[in-house]
Amino acid sequence: MANVGLILLCFAFVFAVIAACIMTAQGRWHFGWAAIAFWIASELIGGLGRVFH
């Protein structure tokens, strides 16, 4: 369960880097919100791994 949280955190980092460095102003906010969504999901799912361990 903790590995899924780590994978989602990696996705969040990649989306944040894409939003900050690569995207133009047109789609930047969508990638930024996706990064925040992956970060929150990683915190929730990673926390479940600590609860059920």
mmCIF file of the N, C-alpha and C atoms, coordinates in Angstrom:
data_MODEL
# 
_entry.id   MODEL 
# 
loop_
_atom_site.group_PDB 
_atom_site.id 
_atom_site.type_symbol 
_atom_site.label_atom_id 
_atom_site.label_alt_id 
_atom_site.label_comp_id 
_atom_site.label_asym_id 
_atom_site.label_entity_id 
_atom_site.label_seq_id 
_atom_site.pdbx_PDB_ins_code 
_atom_site.Cartn_x 
_atom_site.Cartn_y 
_atom_site.Cartn_z 
_atom_site.occupancy 
_atom_site.B_iso_or_equiv 
_atom_site.pdbx_formal_charge 
_atom_site.auth_seq_id 
_atom_site.auth_comp_id 
_atom_site.auth_asym_id 
_atom_site.auth_atom_id 
_atom_site.pdbx_PDB_model_num 
ATOM 1   N N  . MET A 1 1  ? 0.826  -1.183 0.000   1.00 0.00 ? 1  MET A N  1 
ATOM 2   C CA . MET A 1 1  ? 0.000  0.000  0.000   1.00 0.00 ? 1  MET A CA 1 
ATOM 3   C C  . MET A 1 1  ? 0.875  1.254  0.000   1.00 0.00 ? 1  MET A C  1 
ATOM 4   N N  . ALA A 1 2  ? 1.980  1.205  0.712   1.00 0.00 ? 2  ALA A N  1 
ATOM 5   C CA . ALA A 1 2  ? 2.867  2.363  0.760   1.00 0.00 ? 2  ALA A CA 1 
ATOM 6   C C  . ALA A 1 2  ? 3.546  2.601  -0.583  1.00 0.00 ? 2  ALA A C  1 
ATOM 7   N N  . ASN A 1 3  ? 3.760  1.532  -1.352  1.00 0.00 ? 3  ASN A N  1 
ATOM 8   C CA . ASN A 1 3  ? 4.369  1.699  -2.664  1.00 0.00 ? 3  ASN A CA 1 
ATOM 9   C C  . ASN A 1 3  ? 3.452  2.445  -3.613  1.00 0.00 ? 3  ASN A C  1 
ATOM 10  N N  . VAL A 1 4  ? 2.151  2.246  -3.496  1.00 0.00 ? 4  VAL A N  1 
ATOM 11  C CA . VAL A 1 4  ? 1.201  2.964  -4.336  1.00 0.00 ? 4  VAL A CA 1 
ATOM 12  C C  . VAL A 1 4  ? 1.251  4.453  -4.004  1.00 0.00 ? 4  VAL A C  1 
ATOM 13  N N  . GLY A 1 5  ? 1.357  4.774  -2.739  1.00 0.00 ? 5  GLY A N  1 
ATOM 14  C CA . GLY A 1 5  ? 1.482  6.176  -2.337  1.00 0.00 ? 5  GLY A CA 1 
ATOM 15  C C  . GLY A 1 5  ? 2.742  6.818  -2.891  1.00 0.00 ? 5  GLY A C  1 
ATOM 16  N N  . LEU A 1 6  ? 3.829  6.065  -2.906  1.00 0.00 ? 6  LEU A N  1 
ATOM 17  C CA . LEU A 1 6  ? 5.082  6.582  -3.457  1.00 0.00 ? 6  LEU A CA 1 
ATOM 18  C C  . LEU A 1 6  ? 4.980  6.788  -4.962  1.00 0.00 ? 6  LEU A C  1 
ATOM 19  N N  . ILE A 1 7  ? 4.328  5.871  -5.645  1.00 0.00 ? 7  ILE A N  1 
ATOM 20  C CA . ILE A 1 7  ? 4.148  6.013  -7.094  1.00 0.00 ? 7  ILE A CA 1 
ATOM 21  C C  . ILE A 1 7  ? 3.302  7.240  -7.403  1.00 0.00 ? 7  ILE A C  1 
ATOM 22  N N  . LEU A 1 8  ? 2.224  7.438  -6.644  1.00 0.00 ? 8  LEU A N  1 
ATOM 23  C CA . LEU A 1 8  ? 1.392  8.618  -6.854  1.00 0.00 ? 8  LEU A CA 1 
ATOM 24  C C  . LEU A 1 8  ? 2.149  9.904  -6.547  1.00 0.00 ? 8  LEU A C  1 
ATOM 25  N N  . LEU A 1 9  ? 3.022  9.867  -5.561  1.00 0.00 ? 9  LEU A N  1 
ATOM 26  C CA . LEU A 1 9  ? 3.835  11.034 -5.250  1.00 0.00 ? 9  LEU A CA 1 
ATOM 27  C C  . LEU A 1 9  ? 4.803  11.349 -6.376  1.00 0.00 ? 9  LEU A C  1 
ATOM 28  N N  . CYS A 1 10 ? 5.343  10.321 -7.013  1.00 0.00 ? 10 CYS A N  1 
ATOM 29  C CA . CYS A 1 10 ? 6.207  10.528 -8.181  1.00 0.00 ? 10 CYS A CA 1 
ATOM 30  C C  . CYS A 1 10 ? 5.425  11.138 -9.330  1.00 0.00 ? 10 CYS A C  1 
ATOM 31  N N  . PHE A 1 11 ? 4.203  10.656 -9.554  1.00 0.00 ? 11 PHE A N  1 
ATOM 32  C CA . PHE A 1 11 ? 3.354  11.257 -10.583 1.00 0.00 ? 11 PHE A CA 1 
ATOM 33  C C  . PHE A 1 11 ? 3.081  12.731 -10.271 1.00 0.00 ? 11 PHE A C  1 
ATOM 34  N N  . ALA A 1 12 ? 2.842  13.035 -9.005  1.00 0.00 ? 12 ALA A N  1 
ATOM 35  C CA . ALA A 1 12 ? 2.599  14.423 -8.617  1.00 0.00 ? 12 ALA A CA 1 
ATOM 36  C C  . ALA A 1 12 ? 3.809  15.291 -8.919  1.00 0.00 ? 12 ALA A C  1 
ATOM 37  N N  . PHE A 1 13 ? 4.995  14.785 -8.638  1.00 0.00 ? 13 PHE A N  1 
ATOM 38  C CA . PHE A 1 13 ? 6.213  15.549 -8.916  1.00 0.00 ? 13 PHE A CA 1 
ATOM 39  C C  . PHE A 1 13 ? 6.389  15.785 -10.408 1.00 0.00 ? 13 PHE A C  1 
ATOM 40  N N  . VAL A 1 14 ? 6.138  14.748 -11.203 1.00 0.00 ? 14 VAL A N  1 
ATOM 41  C CA . VAL A 1 14 ? 6.294  14.885 -12.656 1.00 0.00 ? 14 VAL A CA 1 
ATOM 42  C C  . VAL A 1 14 ? 5.299  15.896 -13.204 1.00 0.00 ? 14 VAL A C  1 
ATOM 43  N N  . PHE A 1 15 ? 4.057  15.827 -12.769 1.00 0.00 ? 15 PHE A N  1 
ATOM 44  C CA . PHE A 1 15 ? 3.059  16.783 -13.244 1.00 0.00 ? 15 PHE A CA 1 
ATOM 45  C C  . PHE A 1 15 ? 3.391  18.202 -12.791 1.00 0.00 ? 15 PHE A C  1 
ATOM 46  N N  . ALA A 1 16 ? 3.925  18.367 -11.589 1.00 0.00 ? 16 ALA A N  1 
ATOM 47  C CA . ALA A 1 16 ? 4.302  19.696 -11.124 1.00 0.00 ? 16 ALA A CA 1 
ATOM 48  C C  . ALA A 1 16 ? 5.464  20.259 -11.935 1.00 0.00 ? 16 ALA A C  1 
ATOM 49  N N  . VAL A 1 17 ? 6.439  19.425 -12.274 1.00 0.00 ? 17 VAL A N  1 
ATOM 50  C CA . VAL A 1 17 ? 7.567  19.884 -13.098 1.00 0.00 ? 17 VAL A CA 1 
ATOM 51  C C  . VAL A 1 17 ? 7.086  20.249 -14.494 1.00 0.00 ? 17 VAL A C  1 
ATOM 52  N N  . ILE A 1 18 ? 6.189  19.449 -15.048 1.00 0.00 ? 18 ILE A N  1 
ATOM 53  C CA . ILE A 1 18 ? 5.643  19.770 -16.368 1.00 0.00 ? 18 ILE A CA 1 
ATOM 54  C C  . ILE A 1 18 ? 4.887  21.090 -16.319 1.00 0.00 ? 18 ILE A C  1 
ATOM 55  N N  . ALA A 1 19 ? 4.102  21.292 -15.284 1.00 0.00 ? 19 ALA A N  1 
ATOM 56  C CA . ALA A 1 19 ? 3.337  22.531 -15.169 1.00 0.00 ? 19 ALA A CA 1 
ATOM 57  C C  . ALA A 1 19 ? 4.246  23.740 -14.984 1.00 0.00 ? 19 ALA A C  1 
ATOM 58  N N  . ALA A 1 20 ? 5.330  23.569 -14.269 1.00 0.00 ? 20 ALA A N  1 
ATOM 59  C CA . ALA A 1 20 ? 6.191  24.711 -13.975 1.00 0.00 ? 20 ALA A CA 1 
ATOM 60  C C  . ALA A 1 20 ? 7.176  25.026 -15.096 1.00 0.00 ? 20 ALA A C  1 
ATOM 61  N N  . CYS A 1 21 ? 7.663  24.026 -15.788 1.00 0.00 ? 21 CYS A N  1 
ATOM 62  C CA . CYS A 1 21 ? 8.763  24.258 -16.725 1.00 0.00 ? 21 CYS A CA 1 
ATOM 63  C C  . CYS A 1 21 ? 8.404  24.099 -18.191 1.00 0.00 ? 21 CYS A C  1 
ATOM 64  N N  . ILE A 1 22 ? 7.508  23.204 -18.510 1.00 0.00 ? 22 ILE A N  1 
ATOM 65  C CA . ILE A 1 22 ? 7.310  22.846 -19.907 1.00 0.00 ? 22 ILE A CA 1 
ATOM 66  C C  . ILE A 1 22 ? 6.053  23.479 -20.500 1.00 0.00 ? 22 ILE A C  1 
ATOM 67  N N  . MET A 1 23 ? 4.963  23.493 -19.760 1.00 0.00 ? 23 MET A N  1 
ATOM 68  C CA . MET A 1 23 ? 3.686  23.921 -20.313 1.00 0.00 ? 23 MET A CA 1 
ATOM 69  C C  . MET A 1 23 ? 3.642  25.430 -20.536 1.00 0.00 ? 23 MET A C  1 
ATOM 70  N N  . THR A 1 24 ? 2.870  25.814 -21.543 1.00 0.00 ? 24 THR A N  1 
ATOM 71  C CA . THR A 1 24 ? 2.597  27.226 -21.760 1.00 0.00 ? 24 THR A CA 1 
ATOM 72  C C  . THR A 1 24 ? 1.449  27.641 -20.840 1.00 0.00 ? 24 THR A C  1 
ATOM 73  N N  . ALA A 1 25 ? 1.064  28.877 -20.920 1.00 0.00 ? 25 ALA A N  1 
ATOM 74  C CA . ALA A 1 25 ? 0.025  29.387 -20.029 1.00 0.00 ? 25 ALA A CA 1 
ATOM 75  C C  . ALA A 1 25 ? -1.327 28.735 -20.281 1.00 0.00 ? 25 ALA A C  1 
ATOM 76  N N  . GLN A 1 26 ? -1.546 28.186 -21.467 1.00 0.00 ? 26 GLN A N  1 
ATOM 77  C CA . GLN A 1 26 ? -2.849 27.630 -21.822 1.00 0.00 ? 26 GLN A CA 1 
ATOM 78  C C  . GLN A 1 26 ? -3.235 26.424 -20.954 1.00 0.00 ? 26 GLN A C  1 
ATOM 79  N N  . GLY A 1 27 ? -2.358 25.439 -20.800 1.00 0.00 ? 27 GLY A N  1 
ATOM 80  C CA . GLY A 1 27 ? -2.702 24.225 -20.066 1.00 0.00 ? 27 GLY A CA 1 
ATOM 81  C C  . GLY A 1 27 ? -1.995 24.066 -18.748 1.00 0.00 ? 27 GLY A C  1 
ATOM 82  N N  . ARG A 1 28 ? -1.295 25.075 -18.310 1.00 0.00 ? 28 ARG A N  1 
ATOM 83  C CA . ARG A 1 28 ? -0.485 24.980 -17.088 1.00 0.00 ? 28 ARG A CA 1 
ATOM 84  C C  . ARG A 1 28 ? -1.324 24.673 -15.859 1.00 0.00 ? 28 ARG A C  1 
ATOM 85  N N  . TRP A 1 29 ? -2.474 25.313 -15.740 1.00 0.00 ? 29 TRP A N  1 
ATOM 86  C CA . TRP A 1 29 ? -3.285 25.144 -14.534 1.00 0.00 ? 29 TRP A CA 1 
ATOM 87  C C  . TRP A 1 29 ? -3.839 23.733 -14.430 1.00 0.00 ? 29 TRP A C  1 
ATOM 88  N N  . HIS A 1 30 ? -4.147 23.109 -15.551 1.00 0.00 ? 30 HIS A N  1 
ATOM 89  C CA . HIS A 1 30 ? -4.675 21.745 -15.505 1.00 0.00 ? 30 HIS A CA 1 
ATOM 90  C C  . HIS A 1 30 ? -3.623 20.773 -14.979 1.00 0.00 ? 30 HIS A C  1 
ATOM 91  N N  . PHE A 1 31 ? -2.392 20.943 -15.411 1.00 0.00 ? 31 PHE A N  1 
ATOM 92  C CA . PHE A 1 31 ? -1.326 20.067 -14.912 1.00 0.00 ? 31 PHE A CA 1 
ATOM 93  C C  . PHE A 1 31 ? -1.014 20.371 -13.446 1.00 0.00 ? 31 PHE A C  1 
ATOM 94  N N  . GLY A 1 32 ? -1.118 21.611 -13.059 1.00 0.00 ? 32 GLY A N  1 
ATOM 95  C CA . GLY A 1 32 ? -0.899 21.966 -11.659 1.00 0.00 ? 32 GLY A CA 1 
ATOM 96  C C  . GLY A 1 32 ? -1.943 21.349 -10.741 1.00 0.00 ? 32 GLY A C  1 
ATOM 97  N N  . TRP A 1 33 ? -3.211 21.412 -11.165 1.00 0.00 ? 33 TRP A N  1 
ATOM 98  C CA . TRP A 1 33 ? -4.262 20.801 -10.353 1.00 0.00 ? 33 TRP A CA 1 
ATOM 99  C C  . TRP A 1 33 ? -4.159 19.292 -10.347 1.00 0.00 ? 33 TRP A C  1 
ATOM 100 N N  . ALA A 1 34 ? -3.712 18.703 -11.444 1.00 0.00 ? 34 ALA A N  1 
ATOM 101 C CA . ALA A 1 34 ? -3.495 17.254 -11.475 1.00 0.00 ? 34 ALA A CA 1 
ATOM 102 C C  . ALA A 1 34 ? -2.391 16.868 -10.498 1.00 0.00 ? 34 ALA A C  1 
ATOM 103 N N  . ALA A 1 35 ? -1.342 17.691 -10.421 1.00 0.00 ? 35 ALA A N  1 
ATOM 104 C CA . ALA A 1 35 ? -0.259 17.422 -9.472  1.00 0.00 ? 35 ALA A CA 1 
ATOM 105 C C  . ALA A 1 35 ? -0.767 17.470 -8.035  1.00 0.00 ? 35 ALA A C  1 
ATOM 106 N N  . ILE A 1 36 ? -1.602 18.441 -7.736  1.00 0.00 ? 36 ILE A N  1 
ATOM 107 C CA . ILE A 1 36 ? -2.156 18.540 -6.383  1.00 0.00 ? 36 ILE A CA 1 
ATOM 108 C C  . ILE A 1 36 ? -3.065 17.351 -6.083  1.00 0.00 ? 36 ILE A C  1 
ATOM 109 N N  . ALA A 1 37 ? -3.849 16.918 -7.073  1.00 0.00 ? 37 ALA A N  1 
ATOM 110 C CA . ALA A 1 37 ? -4.732 15.766 -6.880  1.00 0.00 ? 37 ALA A CA 1 
ATOM 111 C C  . ALA A 1 37 ? -3.932 14.494 -6.625  1.00 0.00 ? 37 ALA A C  1 
ATOM 112 N N  . PHE A 1 38 ? -2.838 14.285 -7.383  1.00 0.00 ? 38 PHE A N  1 
ATOM 113 C CA . PHE A 1 38 ? -1.994 13.114 -7.150  1.00 0.00 ? 38 PHE A CA 1 
ATOM 114 C C  . PHE A 1 38 ? -1.322 13.186 -5.786  1.00 0.00 ? 38 PHE A C  1 
ATOM 115 N N  . TRP A 1 39 ? -0.934 14.373 -5.359  1.00 0.00 ? 39 TRP A N  1 
ATOM 116 C CA . TRP A 1 39 ? -0.288 14.530 -4.055  1.00 0.00 ? 39 TRP A CA 1 
ATOM 117 C C  . TRP A 1 39 ? -1.257 14.176 -2.923  1.00 0.00 ? 39 TRP A C  1 
ATOM 118 N N  . ILE A 1 40 ? -2.494 14.669 -3.022  1.00 0.00 ? 40 ILE A N  1 
ATOM 119 C CA . ILE A 1 40 ? -3.489 14.360 -1.997  1.00 0.00 ? 40 ILE A CA 1 
ATOM 120 C C  . ILE A 1 40 ? -3.810 12.862 -1.995  1.00 0.00 ? 40 ILE A C  1 
ATOM 121 N N  . ALA A 1 41 ? -3.929 12.281 -3.189  1.00 0.00 ? 41 ALA A N  1 
ATOM 122 C CA . ALA A 1 41 ? -4.201 10.845 -3.266  1.00 0.00 ? 41 ALA A CA 1 
ATOM 123 C C  . ALA A 1 41 ? -3.057 10.033 -2.669  1.00 0.00 ? 41 ALA A C  1 
ATOM 124 N N  . SER A 1 42 ? -1.819 10.481 -2.884  1.00 0.00 ? 42 SER A N  1 
ATOM 125 C CA . SER A 1 42 ? -0.683 9.744  -2.315  1.00 0.00 ? 42 SER A CA 1 
ATOM 126 C C  . SER A 1 42 ? -0.680 9.829  -0.794  1.00 0.00 ? 42 SER A C  1 
ATOM 127 N N  . GLU A 1 43 ? -1.073 10.982 -0.263  1.00 0.00 ? 43 GLU A N  1 
ATOM 128 C CA . GLU A 1 43 ? -1.152 11.104 1.197   1.00 0.00 ? 43 GLU A CA 1 
ATOM 129 C C  . GLU A 1 43 ? -2.245 10.208 1.766   1.00 0.00 ? 43 GLU A C  1 
ATOM 130 N N  . LEU A 1 44 ? -3.390 10.163 1.096   1.00 0.00 ? 44 LEU A N  1 
ATOM 131 C CA . LEU A 1 44 ? -4.490 9.334  1.589   1.00 0.00 ? 44 LEU A CA 1 
ATOM 132 C C  . LEU A 1 44 ? -4.179 7.846  1.477   1.00 0.00 ? 44 LEU A C  1 
ATOM 133 N N  . ILE A 1 45 ? -3.716 7.417  0.320   1.00 0.00 ? 45 ILE A N  1 
ATOM 134 C CA . ILE A 1 45 ? -3.459 5.993  0.109   1.00 0.00 ? 45 ILE A CA 1 
ATOM 135 C C  . ILE A 1 45 ? -2.220 5.544  0.881   1.00 0.00 ? 45 ILE A C  1 
ATOM 136 N N  . GLY A 1 46 ? -1.200 6.394  0.962   1.00 0.00 ? 46 GLY A N  1 
ATOM 137 C CA . GLY A 1 46 ? -0.034 6.051  1.771   1.00 0.00 ? 46 GLY A CA 1 
ATOM 138 C C  . GLY A 1 46 ? -0.371 5.965  3.241   1.00 0.00 ? 46 GLY A C  1 
ATOM 139 N N  . GLY A 1 47 ? -1.304 6.779  3.690   1.00 0.00 ? 47 GLY A N  1 
ATOM 140 C CA . GLY A 1 47 ? -1.759 6.718  5.080   1.00 0.00 ? 47 GLY A CA 1 
ATOM 141 C C  . GLY A 1 47 ? -2.519 5.440  5.380   1.00 0.00 ? 47 GLY A C  1 
ATOM 142 N N  . LEU A 1 48 ? -3.233 4.930  4.380   1.00 0.00 ? 48 LEU A N  1 
ATOM 143 C CA . LEU A 1 48 ? -3.942 3.666  4.595   1.00 0.00 ? 48 LEU A CA 1 
ATOM 144 C C  . LEU A 1 48 ? -2.966 2.511  4.814   1.00 0.00 ? 48 LEU A C  1 
ATOM 145 N N  . GLY A 1 49 ? -1.811 2.599  4.179   1.00 0.00 ? 49 GLY A N  1 
ATOM 146 C CA . GLY A 1 49 ? -0.792 1.562  4.390   1.00 0.00 ? 49 GLY A CA 1 
ATOM 147 C C  . GLY A 1 49 ? -0.297 1.534  5.821   1.00 0.00 ? 49 GLY A C  1 
ATOM 148 N N  . ARG A 1 50 ? -0.231 2.679  6.461   1.00 0.00 ? 50 ARG A N  1 
ATOM 149 C CA . ARG A 1 50 ? 0.191  2.737  7.864   1.00 0.00 ? 50 ARG A CA 1 
ATOM 150 C C  . ARG A 1 50 ? -0.915 2.266  8.813   1.00 0.00 ? 50 ARG A C  1 
ATOM 151 N N  . VAL A 1 51 ? -2.163 2.461  8.406   1.00 0.00 ? 51 VAL A N  1 
ATOM 152 C CA . VAL A 1 51 ? -3.277 2.064  9.252   1.00 0.00 ? 51 VAL A CA 1 
ATOM 153 C C  . VAL A 1 51 ? -3.429 0.544  9.276   1.00 0.00 ? 51 VAL A C  1 
ATOM 154 N N  . PHE A 1 52 ? -3.326 -0.090 8.087   1.00 0.00 ? 52 PHE A N  1 
ATOM 155 C CA . PHE A 1 52 ? -3.576 -1.516 7.994   1.00 0.00 ? 52 PHE A CA 1 
ATOM 156 C C  . PHE A 1 52 ? -2.343 -2.365 8.195   1.00 0.00 ? 52 PHE A C  1 
ATOM 157 N N  . HIS A 1 53 ? -1.228 -1.784 8.498   1.00 0.00 ? 53 HIS A N  1 
ATOM 158 C CA . HIS A 1 53 ? 0.002  -2.569 8.679   1.00 0.00 ? 53 HIS A CA 1 
ATOM 159 C C  . HIS A 1 53 ? 0.031  -3.198 10.031  1.00 0.00 ? 53 HIS A C  1 
# 
